[in-house]
Amino acid sequence: MDYGPLLKTMRVRAGLSQDQLAEKLHRTGSCISKFESGKKVPDMNTFMAWVHATGTMEVAVAVLCGMDGISIMQQLLGMMFAFWLI
């Protein structure tokens, strides 16, 4: 699974810039960029820290249950669109 687009969607949904997320995860902005571009794959600790920092626990559950990345992103974007309509 390509985690990059999923990680970026999680960050954007949380309203965080790469630098803001990097600060929360004690990483550099370039490190966050590498994760989001697929040049690096996060280990489980980093992934869970990302989940907590972005408030996307449902994504972690979906990934652990084997849901594919496209379905997860569609749900996240659908939630963002629904929230925007309210």
QUISUL-V643086 format. One record per pair of residues at least 12 apart in sequence whose C-alpha atoms are under 8 Angstrom apart, sorted by the first residue. I is the first residue (numbers start at 0). GAP is how many residues later the second one is. If there is no record, write none. Layout:
I_GAP, I_GAP
This chain:
0_67, 0_68, 1_36, 1_67, 2_32, 2_33, 2_35, 2_38, 2_66, 3_31, 3_32, 3_33, 3_34, 3_37, 4_31, 4_32, 5_30, 5_63, 5_66, 5_67, 6_28, 6_29, 6_43, 7_28, 8_64, 8_67, 8_68, 9_41, 9_44, 9_46, 9_66, 10_43, 12_41, 12_63, 12_64, 12_67, 13_40, 13_41, 15_38, 17_14, 17_15, 18_13, 20_29, 20_32, 23_29, 24_21, 24_24, 24_25, 24_28, 47_12, 58_13
